[in-house]
Amino acid sequence: MRSNLSLLCFLAAISFSSSQPLFGQTSGTGPVVKTESGFSSGSSVAAGEVSVFKGVPYATPPVGTLRWRPPKRVGRWEEVRPATKFGPSCETNEDCLYLNVWTPADALHASLPVMVWIHGGGFSSGAGSHPVYDGTRFAQAGVVLITINYRLHFFGAFAHPELSRESPHGSSGNYALMDQIEALKWIQRNVGAFGGDPTRVTIFGQSAGGRSVSSLMVSPLAKGLFHRAIGHSGALRDVSFTLNSREEIGVEIAKAVGCNISNALTCLRGKSLEQLMVARSVLNTNPIVDGWVIPEDPVAMYAKGDQHDVPMIIGSNAHEATFWWGDGLRFHLPSTYEEYQEYFRDVYGTRADQVLTFYDPVNEGDLTDAFIRYQTDVGLTVPARSQARWMTNVSSDAYLYFFSRVPPDPKMKRWGASHSTETRYVFNTFEGSDTDRIFGVGDPTLLEDVDWQLSTAMMTYWVRFATSGDPNGEGLPHWTPYGLATDSRMELGKEIKMRRAVRGPGENLLQLLMLETYLTGETRPSPIAR
């Protein structure tokens, strides 16, 4: 596999140097750091250039009576705590509120920018320990890179009237976001010990992680905890659900698992994950407007300019919807042209012909491509552009991107630049790639120079943005902030260049129809992406 030397050399200009060691050394342990809770010992990677601390707790385990409560501040420990193994995933374990830190080994007085990765997975799967999120390259580029876990599915999203009554804020259901906010609080108090600058924290994430970023941008509880934001395929989608609607689902779930009784909470807190999963098909895991963590509909807040005034990168991929294409996946592909037309008439009524003007397949053999193009645009492309447009309501700049690189492995052609493909490019973690649609780029030995150059460019843009709030600098095409007049975005693909009208007039029409539908309160077309 091609060496990463060119990447490191290219990023050297935005890295730091320091002759003083960050961590004290104790015999047989590795790097040691002191946080507010005590000492933790990590490990060294990249020939000693990077120190890694895995499985560091940022909150008390939310188990027993702490299930479905806001996270509590983690306690202290006396001995040196090993931090060489990742903590459990929240997919299978309630005791899972851990984070991982990659930092340059000589960063004591560097005050480096901090980047906090929020993983995707539809708020029901994923973990900060996934190999794709390895932060070594970022640390080598002069960043303190942190990945976090947060509560998932039933433990992260369950709402119930009794839980809301129990809360002093009258809220329930947004435990995933509460965990993310708690992690950001921990980072504010402790990241200096790792060489990080608590005044330069960037949150970034993909899919559900990107939607988390968009949601944290409107949460009053997160104000001041971060200073820049990056959303991969995570514009405002499926975030306008109300607390009442989620509580109704919670009552149904309680009935399904045998807890429709006077002491429902005691009963529910006594259920195992396996017992709760009987009702998994009923559960909606998306964030909700609970009146506390999210005070009102995020779409309305962005449209009014009530989001946090921090710089933002927001974007999507060219073929997002192939991720949900296949048997048993998110949407059904129309099999005939008549069925295709009927779908649009059901969604858009008398406006269907306008939409079909831009998404009409050339022939029935093109039905799949046309439908995936439409689903990509309505689910990801248009929401990302809408969010960039709403960012013009605040003083901070927004930078819109469109990732279009199709991995060169022939086996990946059918997926294109699918949902999550860009993640390996950002982290420069191509090792272990395969033909799976999740993070897939296929055989890494087939990657071309353009792939390595694109990865270098994306990481450089991201690190510069985390450093100063502006992705621009020498050696790369200038990325113009988004403006209503220019309406341009950076295409990140075989070429890196600013473009207008990436999707043509169809994008304008969908944006208009989605806005009209939102304002009239009608049922909106359901985006496919999570």
N, C-alpha and C positions, 0 to 999 in steps of 0.2 A: 504494500500500500504506500501511496505517496507520503513523503515526510511532511510534518506540520511545520517545518522550519520556516517556510515562507510566511505562514500565518503569524508566527511569533515575531519574526523580523518586522513584518508590516505593522504590528501593533506596538512595537517597541516605543514608538514616539509618544504613545499615550500611557505608557507604563511609568513606574516610579523606580527609584533606587534608594536603598538605605543600608547602611553598614551595621545597624544594630539588630540583634535578634529580637523577634517578637515574643517568643515563648521561652520560659525557663525549661531546662531539661532535667529529668530525673532518671536515674539509671534504669534502663530496660523498659521505659514507658514510651517515649516519644514527646512531641510538643505538648506543653501544659499551659492552660489558660485559666484565669480566675474570673468568674462571673459573680453576680450577686448571690448565687446559690452555693458557690464553692468552686473547687478546682476540678477541671476536666482534662483528661489526657487523650490526645488524638493520635494521628499517624501522619507520616510524610509520604508524598507521592511526587512524581515528575522529578526524580533524582534529587529530592530534597527541596525543590523550588516552592512547593505548595504544601501547606499544612491543612489537614482535613479533620473536622470534628463531626462525627455522625451520631445521631440519636440523642441530641441534647434536648432535655425536656423544657418546654416553654410554659407549661401549665400543669396543674394537678390533674391526674387521670380522671376523666369525667365519667366515673363508674358509680354503680350503686345509686345512692340518693342524689348524686351529682349528674346523673343522666338527664339530658334535656334541661340543663341549666347553663347560664353563661359560664365560660371557663374561669377558673380561679388561679390566682398567681401561684407559681410553683414554689415549693418550700426549699429549705437548705439541706445540704448534706455535708458531712464532716470529712470523710476520706476523699482521696482523689478518685473521681468517678471516671471509669473508662468511657471513651466516646469514639470507639473504633468500629461499631456495628450500627447499621441503620435500625431505627425503632420500628415497631410493627406497623403494618399498613392499616389504615382506617377501614379498609374493605372488610376486614375479618376480625378486628380487635378494637375494643373501645378504649383501651389504654394505648393511645396512638398519637398524642399531641407532642410530637418531637420535630426538631428541625436539624438541618445539616449545614455546615459552614465550610467553604473552601476559601482560603486566604493565602496570600503570598507569605513565604516563611520569614521574610525580613521586613514586616510591615508595621513595626511598633509605632513610629511617629509619622506614618504616611498619611493618615486621615483619608483613606481611600473611599471612592464612591461605593455604595452598597446596592446590590441588585437582589431582589427577593422574588423567587419564582413560585407561582401558584399553579399547580398542575391541573390538567383537564381530566375529563372522564365523566361528564354529565352529572357531577355532584353525587355520583354513586360508585365510582371506581377511581383507580389511580393512586399514586404515592410520590412523595418527593424523592424517593430512593431509586426511581427508574433510571437505568443506565444512560438513557438519552439525556438526562438532566445533570450529568456529571459536570461539576463546575470548574474542573482543572484548567481548561483553556481560558475561562474568564479570569481566574485568579492569576494566571500567567500574564494576562493583559492588564493587571493592576486593579482588579475589582474584588471586593469581598462578596462572594456569591452564596446566597442562602436559599435552600429549598425547604418547604414546609409541608407537613401533613395537616389535614383538617377533617373534622367529622363528616362522614358520608352517609348516604341513603337515609335509613330510619333514624340514625343517631344525629345526622346533620340537618334534617329537613322536616322532621315530624312536628306537626302542630295539633293542638287540641284545646278546646275551651277551658278545661281545667288547668292546663299548663299556662294559658294566658292569664287566668285568674290568679294563679300562684305567683306570677311575675309582678314585681313592683312597677313594671313598665307596661303591663297589659299586653305582653308580646310573647310569641312562641314561634318556632319554625326556622329561624335564621341562624342556627347554631354553627353552620359552616362559616358564614361570614363573621360571626362572633369570634370564632377560633382564629381566623385570619387577622382580625383586629388585635387580638391578644398577642399573637406572634409579633405583630408590628410594634406593640408596646414593649415587649421583651427586647426587641432589637433596638429600640430607642435607648433603653437602659443599659444594654450590654454590648452592643456592637463595637464600641470603642476599644474593648479589650481584645478584639480580633483585628484591630487596625482600621476599622471602618469609621466613616464620618456620618453621625446620626442626622446631620442636616442635608445629606445628599442620598436619600433612600429612593430607589426606583422600584416600584412594583411592576411585575410583568407576568403574563400567563397566557395560556392557549386554551381555546374552547371554553369549557366551564371556568378555567382559570382566567381567561380573558373576560368572560362575563363577570367574574368576581372583581376584576380590576375596574370594569365599568360601574359595578355596583358600589364598590368602595369609594369611587369618585363622588358619590352623592350621599354617602353615610356621614352624618355629623360626628359619629363616634370615631371615624378614621381621620378626621381633620388634623393636619399637622404631623401625622405619622409617616407620611411619604411626600415626596417632592417632585416626582415625575411618574408617568404611567405609560405602559406599553400593553396593548391588547392585540393578541394574535387571534384572528377569527373569533373574536369575543365581543362584538358590538352589542348594543342593547337588544336582546332577544329573549323572550320568555321570562321577563323580569317584572311583569305588571300584575301578577296574581295578588289577590287580596288575602288578608289574614282570615276573614270569614270563610272564604272558599276553601282555604287550606284546613281550617278547623273542621269544616264539614267532612272533608276527606279523613281527618283524624278520627272522627267519631265512627265512620264506617270501618276504619282499620281496627279500632278498639273492639267493635262488634265481631269482626272477623277472627280475632285472636282470643275471644272469650273474656274481654275486659269491659263489657258494657254493664258495669256495676257501680255502686256508690263510691267505692275506693278505686276508681279506674286507674289513677296514676300509680298507686302502689302495685297494682296488678301489672300494668304495662312495664314498670321499671323492673319487675321480676322476670320478665320474658327474655329469653335468649334471642340473639340475632336470628338463629334458625327458626325460632317460633314466630318471630315478627315477619320473616320473609315469606310466610304463607300469603301475606297481603301485599307483596311487593308490586303487583301489577296495578294496584290502586294508588300507590304513593306517587306524588309529584315532588321531585327533588329540587326544583328550581327555587331561587330566592323569591321572597314575597315582600309586599308592602305591608310591614308590620307596625308602622307608626313610630318605631323607635330606632332600630338599626337602619331601616329604609323608611323615612318619614312619609313619602308620597311616591307616586308612580315615577320611576327614574326617567322615563321618556319625557314626561311633563317637566321634570326638574332640569334636564338638559336643554329642552326647548326654551325654557325661561332663563337659562344661564345660571342656574343654582348649583351646578357641579363645582367641585373644588377647582380653584384657578391654578392649575399646574400644567406644565407642558405634557403633551400626549402624542404617542405614536399609535396609530390604529390602522388595521388592514385585514386583508383576506387573501385567499388563494384562488387561482383561476378555475379549478375543477373541484371545489369543496365537496359537492354532493355525491361524488363517486364513493365517498366513505360510507354512505348509507345505501349503496346500490347492491342488491343481492337478496337471496332468499332469506326471509325472516328479519330483514333489516328495516330501516326507518320508513321508507316510503315504497309504494307499489308503482311500478312503471306501467303506463298504459300500453296495451298490446296492439291496439288498432288506432287508426287516425280518428275514428268516431269517438272512441273512448278518450282519446287525448283532448279532443274538442270539448267533450262533455265535462271533463275535469275543470277546464277553464271557465265554462259557463256556470258551473256550480260555485266556483270561487268568486268570479267577477261579474256575473249576471250580464247586463246589457253592455258592460265595458269589455267583455271577453274578446271581441273581435280586435279591439285596440291592442290588447296584450299579444294575441296570436299574430299580429302583424310583425312582431319582433321575435317571437319564439315559435313560429310556424315551421315545422320540419319540411325539408325539400321533398321528401318522400317518406313512406312508412318505414323504410330502413333507417331513417335518421331520427326516429321517434325518441330513442334513448338519449342520443346526444342533445337533442333540443330540450328534452325534459330536464336533463341534468343541468344544462346551462340555465334554464329558468330557475330550478330549485337552488342552484348556487347563488344566483343573483338576488332572489327574493329572501333567501335565508342569511346570506353573508355579505355579498357585494354592496347591496343597497343600504343595509343597516350600518356598515362601516362608513360609507360615504355620509349618511345622515348624521352619524355621530361627529364626524369631522366638521360638517357644516354647523352643527350646534356648538362646537367648540369655538366658533367665531364669536359667540356671545360673551366670552371671557377674554381677558387680556393675553393669556398664555397661548403660545402657538400649538397647533396640531399638525402632525405630519402623517399623511395618508399613503399607504403602500398597497401594492398588488403583486403578489408572489406568483410567478408564472412558469418557473422552471420545472420541466418534466424530467425526472431522473432518466439517464440514458439506458438503463437496463431494459431490454425489450419486454421483459415480463411486467414492467411497471407501466407500460404505455397505456393500458386500459384504465388505470387509475388517474393518470395525469398528475397535475399539481394538486393533489387531494388534500383533504382536511388533515392537518398535522404534518404534512410533508416538510414544511419550512422549519420545523423544530430542530431537526438534525443539522440544518445549515446554520442556524443561529448558535447552537452549542458546539458546532464542529465535532459532533460525536457520530461519525459514520461507521465506526467499528461495530461489528455484529449486526449490520443491516441485513435485511432479508426482503422477501417479496410480500410480506404482510402489509395490509393497507394501513395499519397503525404505525406511523413514523417511517413507513417503508420507503427506501430508495433503491432497493434491490441489492445486487452484488456490488459491494463497495469498490472492488477492483475495476469495475467498468466506469467509475466516475471519471469525468474528463476535466481538463484544466479549468473549464468554465465553472464547474461545480465547486472546485476548491477556491477559485477566485470569488465566486458568489458568497461562499461561506465566510471568507475573510472579510468581504465588504459588509455583510450583514452584521457580523460581530463587531466590526469597527464602528459602524453607524450606531449600534446599540450601546457600546461602551462610551462613545463620545456623548451620546445623549444622556447617559447616566452621569457622566462627569460634569456636564455643563448645561443640560437641558436643550442642547442643539446638536443634531447628529452630524453636522457638517465639519469639514476640515480638508486638509490637503490630500490629494491622491485619489479622491472619489468624486463622482458627479455630484453637483450641488443639489441638495434636496430642498425644494422650495416649500415653505409652510403653506398649509392649505388655505385657500381663499375662495370666497364665493365667486369672484370675478374670473379667476384663473381656472378654478375647478380641476386642478391637476393632482396627480399622484405619482409616486415613484414606482416604476415597474422594476421588480427584482426578479430577473430571469436570465435568459441567455445574454441579454443586454441589460444594463442598468441605466435607466433613463427616465426623465419626467415625461408623462403622457397625459393627454386629455381624452375624454370619451373612450375609456378602455372598453366599455361594453356598449357604447353607442346610445341612440335615443331610447332604447328599451329600458335602460337604467333610469332615465328621467321619468318615464311613464310609471314604472313600478314605484318610484319614490313618491310621485304625486298620488297614486292610488292608495298606497299604504298610509300616507299622511291623511288623506281624505277619510279613509276607513277608520283611522284612529280617532279623528276629531268628531266623527259622527257616532262613535261608540258601537259601530257594527262589529261583527266577528271578523277579525283580521285573518288574512291568509296565514296559515300556520307555517313558520319557517321550519325546515327540516333539521337544522344543525343544533347541536346541544353544547 
